[in-house]
Amino acid sequence: MDKDILVSYIPLYKNALLLTLKIGWQGIGLSMIIGLAGAAVLHFKVKVIKNIVGIYVELFRNTPLLVQLFFIYFALPKIGINISAEICGMLGIGLLGGAYMIETFRSGLETIPVMQSESALSLGLDKRQTFLYVILPQAFSAVVPGLTANIIFLLKETSVFSTISLMDLMFTAKDLIGMYAKTIECLFLLVVFYFIMILPVSIIGMIVERKTRYAEFGD
């Protein structure tokens, strides 16, 4: 392994990391919004919409992200909808992640006993206040492990961005290998930068889980 090659490639990987993080976290933010909205629809059993949400969840959980990206990036322009590669990547992560987030948040909401809602309503809170201030905070503490796992999964899924010509970490590694045949150095840096990108999420997830557990049980 050539140390000089490693040092010379680091700026390229750094730029790729920043792009990957930017698009990845934008998509994760979108997925959380979709997840909360969809979980609320399923929790309150909103007529008609709950069926649409159910179809959406099954469709996106049972098709690969690569296929979804190809559809957004290559098929939509055929009907006049042109989307940039970055927006495509963000939408792909957001829509795929949204399907997983819905189920994660829904499972958290279902862990809250009905008596919690009944008690809040009896104290004068309306349904919106009960959901926002009583149900949702308790559900969040239950979904932290699943939420962390989903975020890690989605960050790793960014590796397919290279298929739509985004200069992400995987694209950079493949491009450098193709041009200079420095396979070991390129793959080593790829592993290192993915590790740098994902490890903080695991650590923060464990800390948040511990804090919420202590806040709930007091030990």
Residue frames as a rotation matrix with the C-alpha (Angstrom) as fourth column:
MET 1
0.577 0.817 0.000 0.00
0.817 -0.577 0.000 0.00
0.000 0.000 -1.000 0.00
ASP 2
-0.389 -0.725 0.568 1.43
0.749 -0.608 -0.265 3.34
0.537 0.323 0.779 -1.12
LYS 3
-0.097 0.319 -0.943 1.08
0.869 -0.434 -0.237 5.99
-0.485 -0.843 -0.235 1.61
ASP 4
-0.841 -0.259 -0.475 1.73
0.030 -0.899 0.437 8.83
-0.540 0.353 0.764 -0.83
ILE 5
-0.783 0.620 0.056 -1.17
0.168 0.124 0.978 7.64
0.599 0.775 -0.201 -2.98
LEU 6
-0.117 0.753 -0.648 -3.42
0.970 0.226 0.086 7.51
0.211 -0.618 -0.757 0.09
VAL 7
-0.345 -0.095 -0.934 -2.54
0.549 -0.827 -0.119 11.08
-0.761 -0.554 0.338 1.04
SER 8
-0.968 -0.089 -0.235 -3.07
-0.127 -0.632 0.765 12.37
-0.216 0.770 0.600 -2.49
TYR 9
-0.625 0.778 -0.068 -6.52
0.352 0.359 0.864 10.74
0.697 0.516 -0.498 -2.74
ILE 10
-0.570 0.405 -0.715 -7.85
0.791 0.034 -0.611 11.97
-0.223 -0.914 -0.339 0.62
PRO 11
-0.764 0.319 -0.560 -9.06
-0.258 -0.948 -0.187 15.39
-0.591 0.001 0.807 -0.71
LEU 12
-0.706 0.519 -0.482 -11.08
-0.479 0.152 0.865 13.61
0.522 0.841 0.141 -3.42
TYR 13
-0.476 0.518 -0.711 -12.68
0.620 0.771 0.146 11.30
0.623 -0.372 -0.688 -0.87
LYS 14
-0.750 0.185 -0.635 -13.36
0.467 -0.532 -0.706 14.25
-0.468 -0.826 0.313 1.44
ASN 15
-0.763 0.479 -0.433 -15.32
-0.624 -0.720 0.303 16.04
-0.167 0.502 0.849 -1.29
ALA 16
-0.527 0.560 -0.639 -17.18
-0.171 0.666 0.726 12.85
0.832 0.492 -0.255 -2.07
LEU 17
-0.649 0.246 -0.720 -17.97
0.738 0.432 -0.518 12.37
0.184 -0.867 -0.463 1.62
LEU 18
-0.820 0.328 -0.470 -19.42
-0.044 -0.854 -0.518 15.87
-0.571 -0.404 0.715 1.90
LEU 19
-0.598 0.617 -0.512 -21.66
-0.742 -0.183 0.645 15.30
0.305 0.765 0.567 -1.13
THR 20
-0.519 0.375 -0.768 -22.75
0.233 0.927 0.295 11.90
0.822 -0.026 -0.568 0.18
LEU 21
-0.742 0.207 -0.638 -23.57
0.642 -0.052 -0.765 13.36
-0.192 -0.977 -0.094 3.60
LYS 22
-0.831 0.417 -0.369 -25.45
-0.426 -0.903 -0.063 16.29
-0.359 0.105 0.927 2.09
ILE 23
-0.402 0.701 -0.589 -27.72
-0.680 0.203 0.705 14.19
0.613 0.684 0.395 -0.10
GLY 24
-0.559 0.142 -0.817 -27.98
0.369 0.925 -0.091 11.34
0.743 -0.352 -0.569 2.40
TRP 25
-0.803 0.223 -0.553 -29.10
0.518 -0.197 -0.832 13.51
-0.295 -0.955 0.042 5.31
GLN 26
-0.704 0.627 -0.333 -31.49
-0.697 -0.701 0.153 15.50
-0.137 0.339 0.931 3.15
GLY 27
-0.335 0.557 -0.760 -33.09
-0.372 0.662 0.650 12.20
0.866 0.501 -0.014 2.19
ILE 28
-0.650 0.055 -0.758 -33.13
0.625 0.605 -0.493 11.02
0.432 -0.794 -0.428 5.81
GLY 29
-0.901 0.344 -0.263 -34.83
-0.100 -0.757 -0.645 14.26
-0.421 -0.555 0.717 6.87
LEU 30
-0.438 0.755 -0.488 -37.48
-0.844 -0.159 0.512 13.72
0.309 0.636 0.707 4.19
SER 31
-0.424 0.242 -0.873 -37.92
0.062 0.969 0.238 10.10
0.904 0.047 -0.426 5.29
MET 32
-0.874 0.086 -0.477 -38.58
0.483 0.066 -0.873 11.17
-0.044 -0.994 -0.100 8.89
ILE 33
-0.703 0.660 -0.264 -41.25
-0.620 -0.751 -0.227 13.64
-0.348 0.004 0.937 7.79
ILE 34
-0.248 0.594 -0.766 -42.90
-0.678 0.458 0.575 10.95
0.692 0.662 0.289 5.67
GLY 35
-0.648 -0.092 -0.756 -42.51
0.295 0.885 -0.361 8.44
0.702 -0.457 -0.546 8.49
LEU 36
-0.926 0.297 -0.234 -44.19
0.132 -0.327 -0.936 10.61
-0.354 -0.897 0.263 11.11
ALA 37
-0.471 0.785 -0.403 -47.01
-0.862 -0.506 0.023 11.64
-0.186 0.359 0.915 8.80
GLY 38
-0.256 0.347 -0.902 -47.64
-0.518 0.739 0.431 8.08
0.816 0.578 -0.010 7.59
ALA 39
-0.806 -0.087 -0.586 -47.47
0.389 0.668 -0.635 6.62
0.447 -0.739 -0.504 11.10
ALA 40
-0.835 0.540 -0.106 -50.00
-0.275 -0.577 -0.769 9.19
-0.477 -0.613 0.630 12.31
VAL 41
-0.269 0.740 -0.616 -52.35
-0.928 -0.027 0.372 8.24
0.259 0.672 0.694 9.47
LEU 42
-0.313 0.103 -0.944 -52.09
-0.056 0.990 0.127 4.55
0.948 0.092 -0.304 10.38
HIS 43
-0.948 -0.098 -0.301 -52.37
0.288 0.130 -0.949 5.26
0.132 -0.987 -0.095 14.11
PHE 44
-0.633 0.747 -0.203 -55.57
-0.428 -0.556 -0.713 7.26
-0.645 -0.365 0.671 13.72
LYS 45
-0.549 0.389 0.740 -56.85
0.603 0.797 0.029 4.91
-0.578 0.462 -0.672 10.98
VAL 46
-0.324 0.379 -0.867 -57.69
-0.495 -0.849 -0.186 7.72
-0.806 0.369 0.462 8.56
LYS 47
0.420 0.610 0.672 -60.07
0.236 0.642 -0.730 6.30
-0.877 0.465 0.126 5.96
VAL 48
0.985 -0.012 0.174 -58.81
0.174 -0.015 -0.985 5.82
0.014 1.000 -0.013 2.39
ILE 49
0.547 -0.830 0.110 -55.46
-0.739 -0.540 -0.404 7.49
0.394 0.139 -0.908 3.14
LYS 50
0.189 -0.488 0.852 -54.39
-0.732 0.508 0.453 4.59
-0.654 -0.710 -0.262 5.37
ASN 51
0.718 0.108 0.688 -54.80
0.290 0.852 -0.436 2.23
-0.633 0.512 0.580 2.40
ILE 52
0.893 -0.433 0.124 -52.67
-0.077 -0.419 -0.905 4.51
0.444 0.798 -0.408 0.22
VAL 53
0.311 -0.796 0.519 -50.00
-0.950 -0.276 0.146 4.61
0.027 -0.538 -0.842 2.94
GLY 54
0.392 -0.100 0.915 -50.11
-0.312 0.921 0.234 0.81
-0.866 -0.377 0.329 3.22
ILE 55
0.914 -0.040 0.403 -49.58
0.383 0.406 -0.830 0.41
-0.130 0.913 0.387 -0.54
TYR 56
0.704 -0.680 0.208 -46.72
-0.495 -0.678 -0.544 2.93
0.510 0.280 -0.813 -0.45
VAL 57
0.280 -0.604 0.747 -44.99
-0.861 0.187 0.473 1.08
-0.425 -0.775 -0.467 2.39
GLU 58
0.499 -0.040 0.866 -45.19
0.105 0.994 -0.015 -2.30
-0.860 0.098 0.500 0.68
LEU 59
0.965 -0.111 0.237 -44.13
0.230 -0.069 -0.971 -0.91
0.124 0.991 -0.041 -2.71
PHE 60
0.563 -0.784 0.262 -41.00
-0.599 -0.605 -0.524 0.85
0.570 0.138 -0.810 -1.50
ARG 61
0.234 -0.493 0.838 -39.95
-0.822 0.360 0.441 -1.74
-0.519 -0.792 -0.321 1.09
ASN 62
0.385 0.011 0.923 -40.13
0.133 0.989 -0.068 -4.51
-0.913 0.149 0.379 -1.51
THR 63
0.886 -0.229 0.402 -38.25
0.406 -0.034 -0.913 -2.89
0.223 0.973 0.063 -4.38
PRO 64
0.071 -0.955 -0.288 -34.50
0.982 0.017 0.186 -2.09
-0.173 -0.297 0.939 -4.47
LEU 65
0.349 -0.039 -0.936 -33.32
0.172 -0.980 0.104 1.51
-0.921 -0.198 -0.335 -4.16
LEU 66
-0.723 -0.691 -0.022 -31.39
0.072 -0.107 0.992 1.06
-0.687 0.715 0.127 -7.41
VAL 67
-0.510 0.630 0.586 -34.63
0.853 0.286 0.435 0.36
0.106 0.722 -0.683 -9.31
GLN 68
0.489 0.723 -0.488 -36.34
0.787 -0.607 -0.109 3.33
-0.375 -0.331 -0.866 -7.66
LEU 69
-0.038 -0.602 -0.798 -33.46
0.007 -0.799 0.602 5.65
-0.999 0.017 0.035 -8.60
PHE 70
-0.881 -0.273 0.385 -33.50
0.343 0.190 0.920 4.41
-0.325 0.943 -0.074 -12.19
PHE 71
-0.055 0.948 0.312 -37.25
0.997 0.035 0.070 5.06
0.055 0.315 -0.947 -12.38
ILE 72
0.586 0.282 -0.760 -36.93
0.480 -0.876 0.045 8.59
-0.653 -0.390 -0.649 -10.99
TYR 73
-0.101 -0.789 -0.605 -33.82
-0.135 -0.592 0.795 9.52
-0.986 0.162 -0.046 -12.98
PHE 74
-0.931 -0.364 0.036 -34.44
-0.044 0.209 0.977 7.80
-0.364 0.907 -0.211 -16.32
ALA 75
-0.531 0.785 0.319 -38.20
0.847 0.474 0.243 7.13
0.040 0.399 -0.916 -16.58
LEU 76
0.177 0.679 -0.713 -39.71
0.675 -0.611 -0.414 10.38
-0.716 -0.408 -0.566 -15.30
PRO 77
-0.498 -0.382 -0.778 -37.96
-0.238 -0.803 0.546 12.54
-0.834 0.457 0.309 -17.95
LYS 78
-0.918 0.190 0.348 -39.83
0.396 0.472 0.788 10.48
-0.014 0.861 -0.509 -20.57
ILE 79
0.081 0.995 0.060 -43.05
0.970 -0.092 0.224 12.09
0.229 0.040 -0.973 -19.34
GLY 80
0.267 -0.022 0.963 -41.53
0.309 -0.945 -0.107 15.57
0.913 0.326 -0.246 -19.03
ILE 81
0.989 0.029 0.142 -40.40
-0.126 -0.314 0.941 15.47
0.072 -0.949 -0.307 -15.39
ASN 82
0.327 -0.943 -0.058 -36.69
0.232 0.139 -0.963 16.29
0.916 0.301 0.264 -15.31
ILE 83
0.996 -0.022 0.091 -34.92
-0.093 -0.154 0.984 15.91
-0.008 -0.988 -0.156 -11.97
SER 84
0.278 -0.961 0.005 -31.27
-0.815 -0.239 -0.528 16.58
0.509 0.142 -0.849 -11.23
ALA 85
-0.036 -0.380 -0.924 -29.09
0.090 0.920 -0.382 13.74
0.995 -0.097 0.001 -9.97
GLU 86
-0.927 -0.349 0.136 -28.84
-0.076 -0.179 -0.981 15.28
0.366 -0.920 0.140 -6.48
ILE 87
-0.318 0.895 0.313 -32.62
-0.946 -0.277 -0.171 15.69
-0.066 -0.351 0.934 -6.14
CYS 88
0.336 0.397 -0.854 -33.05
-0.552 0.818 0.163 12.17
0.763 0.417 0.494 -7.48
GLY 89
-0.480 -0.617 -0.623 -30.71
0.185 0.624 -0.760 10.80
0.857 -0.480 -0.185 -4.82
MET 90
-0.912 0.172 0.372 -32.47
-0.409 -0.442 -0.798 12.74
0.027 -0.880 0.474 -2.08
LEU 91
0.034 0.995 -0.099 -35.90
-0.992 0.045 0.116 11.57
0.120 0.094 0.988 -3.24
GLY 92
0.115 -0.046 -0.992 -34.71
-0.282 0.956 -0.077 7.99
0.953 0.288 0.097 -3.53
ILE 93
-0.805 -0.468 -0.364 -33.38
0.232 0.315 -0.920 7.89
0.545 -0.826 -0.145 0.01
GLY 94
-0.788 0.527 0.317 -36.39
-0.608 -0.592 -0.529 9.83
-0.092 -0.610 0.787 1.31
LEU 95
0.151 0.915 -0.375 -39.03
-0.926 0.263 0.269 7.63
0.345 0.307 0.887 -0.28
LEU 96
-0.007 -0.230 -0.973 -37.28
0.028 0.973 -0.230 4.36
1.000 -0.029 0.000 0.56
GLY 97
-0.895 -0.416 -0.160 -36.53
0.181 -0.012 -0.983 5.51
0.407 -0.909 0.086 4.10
GLY 98
-0.538 0.761 0.362 -40.05
-0.824 -0.566 -0.034 6.86
0.179 -0.316 0.932 4.54
ALA 99
0.292 0.652 -0.700 -41.49
-0.471 0.735 0.488 3.37
0.833 0.187 0.521 4.11
TYR 100
-0.212 -0.468 -0.858 -39.22
0.543 0.674 -0.501 2.01
0.812 -0.572 0.111 6.85
MET 101
-0.957 -0.173 0.231 -39.74
-0.060 -0.662 -0.747 5.03
0.282 -0.729 0.623 9.11
ILE 102
-0.139 0.981 0.136 -43.52
-0.785 -0.193 0.589 4.66
0.604 -0.025 0.796 8.92
GLU 103
0.451 0.300 -0.841 -43.33
0.095 0.920 0.380 1.14
0.887 -0.251 0.387 10.28
THR 104
-0.529 -0.728 -0.436 -40.78
0.574 0.071 -0.816 2.16
0.625 -0.682 0.380 12.92
PHE 105
-0.878 0.236 0.416 -42.87
-0.409 -0.821 -0.399 5.06
0.247 -0.520 0.817 14.21
ARG 106
0.099 0.972 -0.215 -46.08
-0.654 0.226 0.722 3.05
0.750 0.069 0.658 13.96
SER 107
0.141 -0.107 -0.984 -44.64
0.459 0.888 -0.031 0.29
0.877 -0.447 0.175 16.12
GLY 108
-0.864 -0.490 -0.115 -43.56
0.349 -0.420 -0.837 2.90
0.362 -0.764 0.535 18.67
LEU 109
-0.575 0.723 0.382 -47.02
-0.717 -0.671 0.190 4.47
0.393 -0.165 0.905 18.77
GLU 110
0.296 0.745 -0.598 -48.61
-0.348 0.667 0.658 1.08
0.889 0.014 0.457 19.31
THR 111
-0.389 -0.497 -0.775 -46.49
0.541 0.558 -0.629 0.45
0.745 -0.665 0.052 22.41
ILE 112
-0.906 0.085 0.415 -48.23
-0.332 -0.752 -0.570 3.30
0.264 -0.654 0.709 24.27
PRO 113
-0.734 0.663 -0.147 -51.15
0.652 0.627 -0.426 2.01
-0.191 -0.409 -0.893 26.40
VAL 114
-0.212 0.766 0.606 -54.62
0.596 -0.391 0.702 3.34
0.775 0.510 -0.374 25.52
MET 115
0.494 0.438 -0.751 -54.98
0.869 -0.228 0.438 4.57
0.020 -0.870 -0.493 29.10
GLN 116
-0.540 -0.739 -0.402 -52.35
0.695 -0.661 0.283 7.23
-0.475 -0.126 0.871 28.36
SER 117
-0.822 0.306 0.481 -54.62
0.236 -0.585 0.776 8.82
0.519 0.751 0.409 25.78
GLU 118
0.170 0.963 -0.210 -57.69
0.616 0.062 0.785 8.43
0.769 -0.262 -0.583 27.95
SER 119
0.146 -0.190 -0.971 -55.95
0.943 -0.270 0.194 10.04
-0.299 -0.944 0.140 30.91
ALA 120
-0.847 -0.524 -0.088 -54.75
0.459 -0.806 0.373 12.99
-0.266 0.275 0.924 28.81
LEU 121
-0.561 0.718 0.412 -58.22
0.246 -0.330 0.911 13.53
0.791 0.612 0.009 27.34
SER 122
0.336 0.711 -0.617 -59.79
0.810 0.116 0.575 13.37
0.480 -0.693 -0.537 30.78
LEU 123
-0.171 -0.503 -0.847 -57.41
0.834 -0.531 0.147 16.15
-0.524 -0.682 0.511 31.92
GLY 124
0.521 0.533 -0.667 -58.71
0.146 -0.825 -0.546 18.46
-0.841 0.187 -0.508 29.20
LEU 125
-0.560 -0.744 -0.366 -56.21
-0.319 -0.215 0.923 17.94
-0.765 0.633 -0.117 26.38
ASP 126
0.554 0.702 -0.447 -57.61
-0.708 0.116 -0.696 17.61
-0.437 0.702 0.561 22.87
LYS 127
0.892 -0.157 0.424 -56.56
0.275 0.933 -0.233 14.83
-0.359 0.324 0.875 20.48
ARG 128
0.678 -0.675 0.293 -53.85
0.113 -0.298 -0.948 16.92
0.727 0.675 -0.126 18.84
GLN 129
0.276 -0.561 0.781 -52.30
-0.869 -0.493 -0.047 17.93
0.411 -0.666 -0.623 22.14
THR 130
0.693 0.040 0.719 -52.53
-0.470 0.782 0.410 14.37
-0.546 -0.622 0.561 23.43
PHE 131
0.906 -0.340 0.253 -50.69
0.422 0.661 -0.621 13.06
0.044 0.669 0.742 20.39
LEU 132
0.492 -0.739 0.461 -47.99
-0.004 -0.531 -0.847 15.76
0.871 0.415 -0.264 20.36
TYR 133
0.008 -0.491 0.871 -47.30
-0.799 -0.527 -0.290 16.09
0.602 -0.694 -0.396 24.08
VAL 134
0.299 0.166 0.940 -48.18
-0.825 0.540 0.167 12.70
-0.480 -0.825 0.299 25.55
ILE 135
0.880 0.165 0.445 -48.07
0.015 0.927 -0.374 9.92
-0.474 0.336 0.814 22.95
LEU 136
0.856 -0.516 0.009 -45.30
-0.016 -0.045 -0.999 11.05
0.516 0.855 -0.047 20.60
PRO 137
0.195 -0.854 0.483 -42.58
-0.906 -0.345 -0.246 11.75
0.376 -0.389 -0.841 23.21
GLN 138
0.215 -0.072 0.974 -43.10
-0.649 0.734 0.198 8.33
-0.729 -0.675 0.111 24.81
ALA 139
0.935 0.164 0.314 -43.17
0.115 0.698 -0.707 6.62
-0.335 0.697 0.634 21.42
PHE 140
0.680 -0.726 -0.099 -39.89
-0.536 -0.401 -0.743 8.29
0.500 0.558 -0.662 20.45
SER 141
-0.001 -0.715 0.699 -38.02
-0.971 0.169 0.172 6.65
-0.241 -0.678 -0.694 23.32
ALA 142
0.388 0.232 0.892 -39.27
-0.191 0.967 -0.168 3.27
-0.901 -0.105 0.420 22.11
VAL 143
0.952 0.094 0.292 -38.20
0.254 0.289 -0.923 3.76
-0.171 0.953 0.251 18.49
VAL 144
0.572 -0.782 -0.249 -34.65
-0.712 -0.624 0.323 5.09
-0.408 -0.007 -0.913 19.04
PRO 145
-0.233 -0.713 0.661 -32.96
-0.153 0.699 0.699 1.72
-0.960 0.062 -0.272 18.29
GLY 146
0.208 0.400 0.893 -35.04
0.787 0.473 -0.395 1.20
-0.580 0.785 -0.217 15.15
LEU 147
0.973 0.141 -0.185 -34.57
0.036 -0.878 -0.478 4.80
-0.229 0.458 -0.859 14.08
THR 148
0.231 -0.967 -0.107 -30.80
-0.666 -0.238 0.707 4.49
-0.709 -0.092 -0.699 14.45
ALA 149
-0.282 -0.298 0.912 -30.79
0.293 0.878 0.378 1.26
-0.914 0.374 -0.160 12.46
ASN 150
0.624 0.595 0.506 -32.83
0.679 -0.094 -0.728 2.89
-0.386 0.798 -0.464 9.69
ILE 151
0.849 -0.350 -0.396 -30.47
-0.409 -0.909 -0.074 5.88
-0.334 0.225 -0.915 9.46
ILE 152
-0.158 -0.948 0.275 -27.42
-0.474 0.317 0.821 3.61
-0.866 -0.001 -0.500 9.26
PHE 153
-0.043 0.247 0.968 -29.15
0.629 0.759 -0.166 1.51
-0.776 0.602 -0.188 6.60
LEU 154
0.874 0.463 0.148 -30.01
0.412 -0.544 -0.731 4.59
-0.258 0.700 -0.666 4.53
LEU 155
0.529 -0.764 -0.368 -26.49
-0.657 -0.644 0.392 6.02
-0.537 0.034 -0.843 4.78
LYS 156
-0.396 -0.671 0.627 -25.09
-0.090 0.708 0.700 2.72
-0.914 0.220 -0.341 3.49
GLU 157
0.291 0.603 0.743 -27.65
0.723 0.369 -0.583 2.72
-0.626 0.707 -0.329 0.68
THR 158
0.702 -0.085 -0.707 -26.08
-0.340 -0.912 -0.228 5.94
-0.625 0.400 -0.670 -0.63
SER 159
-0.320 -0.901 0.292 -23.47
-0.146 0.352 0.925 3.68
-0.936 0.253 -0.244 -2.21
VAL 160
-0.095 0.334 0.938 -25.79
0.864 0.495 -0.089 3.25
-0.494 0.802 -0.336 -5.22
PHE 161
0.585 0.298 -0.754 -25.71
0.030 -0.937 -0.347 6.98
-0.810 0.181 -0.558 -6.01
SER 162
-0.434 -0.868 -0.241 -22.80
-0.271 -0.129 0.954 6.27
-0.859 0.480 -0.179 -8.35
THR 163
-0.469 0.302 0.830 -25.24
0.733 0.657 0.175 4.64
-0.492 0.691 -0.529 -10.79
ILE 164
0.659 0.683 0.315 -26.81
0.749 -0.556 -0.362 8.03
-0.072 0.475 -0.877 -11.56
SER 165
0.136 -0.765 0.629 -23.40
0.699 -0.376 -0.608 9.72
0.702 0.523 0.484 -11.97
LEU 166
0.917 0.082 0.391 -23.21
-0.214 -0.726 0.654 11.37
0.337 -0.683 -0.648 -8.57
MET 167
0.033 -0.996 -0.083 -19.64
-0.211 0.074 -0.975 11.86
0.977 0.050 -0.208 -7.37
ASP 168
0.816 0.293 0.498 -20.22
-0.544 0.101 0.833 10.05
0.194 -0.951 0.242 -4.10
LEU 169
0.149 -0.810 0.568 -17.75
-0.780 0.257 0.571 7.85
-0.608 -0.528 -0.593 -2.24
MET 170
0.283 -0.001 0.959 -18.42
0.256 0.964 -0.075 4.75
-0.925 0.266 0.273 -4.34
PHE 171
0.965 0.084 0.248 -18.21
0.261 -0.241 -0.935 6.67
-0.019 0.967 -0.255 -7.62
THR 172
0.627 -0.778 0.046 -14.89
-0.779 -0.627 0.011 8.23
0.021 -0.043 -0.999 -6.55
ALA 173
0.054 -0.604 0.795 -13.43
-0.478 0.683 0.551 4.86
-0.877 -0.410 -0.252 -5.60
LYS 174
0.471 0.195 0.860 -14.50
0.519 0.727 -0.449 3.20
-0.713 0.658 0.241 -8.85
ASP 175
0.996 -0.088 0.031 -13.30
-0.031 -0.630 -0.776 6.15
0.088 0.771 -0.630 -10.92
LEU 176
0.386 -0.910 0.152 -9.84
-0.900 -0.334 0.281 6.17
-0.205 -0.246 -0.948 -9.33
ILE 177
0.063 -0.320 0.945 -9.51
-0.116 0.938 0.326 2.40
-0.991 -0.130 0.022 -9.62
GLY 178
0.740 0.314 0.595 -10.42
0.511 0.312 -0.801 2.61
-0.437 0.897 0.071 -13.30
MET 179
0.929 -0.370 0.029 -7.92
-0.273 -0.735 -0.621 5.39
0.251 0.569 -0.783 -14.02
TYR 180
0.175 -0.945 0.276 -4.95
-0.925 -0.254 -0.283 4.37
0.338 -0.206 -0.918 -11.90
ALA 181
0.393 0.058 -0.918 -5.57
-0.100 0.995 0.020 0.75
0.914 0.083 0.397 -10.91
LYS 182
-0.743 -0.582 0.330 -4.73
-0.363 -0.064 -0.929 1.49
0.562 -0.810 -0.164 -7.25
THR 183
0.038 0.897 -0.441 -7.36
-0.020 0.442 0.897 -0.94
0.999 -0.025 0.035 -6.01
ILE 184
-0.094 -0.119 -0.988 -6.07
0.888 0.439 -0.137 -1.57
0.450 -0.891 0.065 -2.48
GLU 185
-0.919 -0.321 -0.227 -5.54
0.389 -0.824 -0.412 2.11
-0.055 -0.467 0.882 -1.68
CYS 186
-0.684 0.706 0.185 -8.92
-0.441 -0.602 0.666 3.14
0.582 0.374 0.722 -3.12
LEU 187
0.160 0.776 -0.609 -10.87
0.158 0.589 0.792 0.43
0.974 -0.223 -0.029 -1.33
PHE 188
-0.389 -0.374 -0.842 -9.05
0.883 0.110 -0.456 1.09
0.263 -0.921 0.287 1.94
LEU 189
-1.000 0.020 -0.007 -10.01
-0.018 -0.975 -0.222 4.77
-0.011 -0.222 0.975 1.79
LEU 190
-0.354 0.931 -0.093 -13.57
-0.345 -0.037 0.938 3.82
0.870 0.364 0.334 0.85
VAL 191
0.102 0.336 -0.936 -13.89
0.673 0.670 0.314 1.67
0.733 -0.662 -0.158 3.98
VAL 192
-0.683 -0.468 -0.561 -12.32
0.730 -0.440 -0.523 4.37
-0.002 -0.767 0.642 6.16
PHE 193
-0.943 0.299 0.146 -14.61
-0.273 -0.947 0.170 7.14
0.189 0.120 0.975 4.92
TYR 194
-0.041 0.950 -0.310 -17.78
-0.127 0.303 0.944 5.03
0.991 0.078 0.108 5.21
PHE 195
-0.083 -0.085 -0.993 -16.67
0.883 0.455 -0.113 4.18
0.462 -0.886 0.037 8.74
ILE 196
-0.929 -0.300 -0.216 -16.17
0.363 -0.848 -0.386 7.88
-0.067 -0.437 0.897 9.49
MET 197
-0.683 0.713 0.159 -19.62
-0.422 -0.563 0.711 8.64
0.596 0.419 0.685 8.08
ILE 198
0.158 0.859 -0.487 -21.56
-0.119 0.507 0.854 5.96
0.980 -0.077 0.183 9.93
LEU 199
-0.409 -0.383 -0.828 -19.79
0.680 0.477 -0.557 5.41
0.608 -0.791 0.065 13.27
PRO 200
-0.979 0.041 0.200 -20.95
-0.155 -0.788 -0.595 8.74
0.133 -0.614 0.778 14.80
VAL 201
-0.157 0.985 -0.068 -24.57
-0.732 -0.070 0.678 7.75
0.663 0.157 0.732 14.09
SER 202
0.157 0.153 -0.976 -24.11
0.311 0.930 0.196 4.49
0.937 -0.334 0.099 15.99
ILE 203
-0.721 -0.521 -0.457 -22.50
0.595 -0.127 -0.794 6.27
0.356 -0.844 0.401 18.94
ILE 204
-0.840 0.460 0.287 -25.12
-0.507 -0.855 -0.112 9.04
0.194 -0.239 0.951 19.08
GLY 205
0.024 0.888 -0.459 -27.88
-0.467 0.416 0.780 6.45
0.884 0.195 0.424 18.76
MET 206
-0.106 -0.139 -0.985 -26.56
0.637 0.751 -0.174 4.50
0.763 -0.646 0.009 21.75
ILE 207
-0.949 -0.284 -0.135 -26.25
0.289 -0.622 -0.727 7.67
0.123 -0.729 0.673 23.83
VAL 208
-0.580 0.799 0.158 -29.77
-0.723 -0.594 0.352 8.85
0.375 0.090 0.923 22.98
GLU 209
0.115 0.617 -0.778 -31.19
-0.083 0.787 0.612 5.40
0.990 -0.005 0.142 23.65
ARG 210
-0.441 -0.369 -0.818 -29.50
0.744 0.360 -0.563 5.29
0.502 -0.857 0.116 27.05
LYS 211
-0.995 0.048 0.088 -30.67
-0.084 -0.880 -0.467 8.80
0.055 -0.472 0.880 27.95
THR 212
-0.308 0.950 -0.041 -34.27
-0.747 -0.215 0.628 8.14
0.588 0.225 0.777 26.95
ARG 213
0.058 0.278 -0.959 -34.31
0.277 0.918 0.283 4.82
0.959 -0.283 -0.023 28.77
TYR 214
-0.727 -0.388 -0.567 -33.00
0.646 -0.105 -0.756 6.46
0.234 -0.916 0.327 31.95
ALA 215
-0.881 0.430 0.196 -35.52
-0.448 -0.892 -0.058 9.27
0.150 -0.139 0.979 31.61
GLU 216
-0.053 0.923 -0.380 -38.33
-0.560 0.288 0.777 6.75
0.827 0.254 0.502 31.27
PHE 217
0.475 0.238 -0.847 -37.35
0.323 0.848 0.420 4.23
0.818 -0.474 0.326 33.94
GLY 218
0.759 -0.132 0.637 -35.12
-0.527 -0.700 0.483 6.31
0.382 -0.702 -0.601 36.18
ASP 219
0.605 -0.641 0.473 -32.18
-0.207 0.447 0.870 3.90
-0.769 -0.624 0.138 36.43
